[in-house]
């Protein structure tokens, strides 16, 4: 069956940096369905040839050695371009004619990809509807919506209402690129395709869970956007909560979109609301030194570039097991890791002269940069009586599989084309996720907030955050990628 991917906002950075390189790599691997066309849509005037040429340059730059000029010349004819002003409904009628003539009588599955400024999403959806572009005949019609999906629960509900006025829920694919990462999917496999972890994966054996998404980069040129979003909207409502859902969810009945998403939603439904007046104790925030000098950031900004939240999931599996989530810019290194901290053994049998308590087991699931898992456990130091030491068992994807790990967008684009929504967020999921994050944003604004501590570049966030964890008798796993 033929496919058309129509990218609205095609002159933007996401198209050249992520979407086209991903589609080209699918083509290189022979995974792009035959008869796929990619149509670029934006206000800038381009001929097909000009668009192809500019994408060739950017794809070469982003793919480096993986780029092949020969394969590009076979791929490039599937790229087309036509102008479109999202605010002009007539342009969508013209778009319908353009797509009909491009696809001919056979028609095609169409995927409309919203890669525009988020403020234009609602209008783009409405105009697609008015031009009849959402109507499914014998061919499916789908829409992919990039993050951010709203800026709070209320705006997400409004956007969902607009989208549901035009498309059915099963035509709507809300992207969170973290779900397309191989190692995030592998977490599902680790949990549900092995029987040795699941019996331990609960409050009886686990003391707490840490989810860290540390970024080495600062805000850079994105200051204008970032200052209105802040770390909670930019990273927590989507990526960190997705990682928490996958870590905490029950096994779905089957690996199908509905069942996977039902289980994820139940996790969010079980998140304990933070009591008014206690947000300052349940969270930490910080701002890296020099943030106020970034271009686009107002000098009186109060935006946090780092946050840590303590959440509880009130269900049988997780009652009283805190989930500590933290993320920040300009930190020590780029690493995304989930640390499952097991309980200490109940009784110390081997008297370690240096320690009264034994270190507990930890399972470190490293999502990026290198993908893998590391298990920490106790061993006897040879020839030293009964002295113990923590050692580790490593698994690196790269050691076991020679294939390079694909960028998340390859998997997500292919799933959207073939109609598998398992790795996309459902309407109730995004609304509930905002429902977890909004109260922190509001409480911080209303003064129920921890101090906005500044932290030097290249650290693990503000020092207060270390003390906050210590006050709970716990320690952050402040380790740069354990696997390389
Ligand atoms: C984006 C955020 O969604 O995710 C960025 O807007 C952030 O601020 C990025 O840098 C992180 O993604 P990744 O895949 O590099 O971890």
Boltz pocket constraint, residues with backbone or C-beta under 6 A from the ligand:
constraints:
  - pocket:
      binder: B
      contacts: [[A, 147], [A, 177], [A, 215], [A, 234], [A, 235]]
      max_distance: 6.0
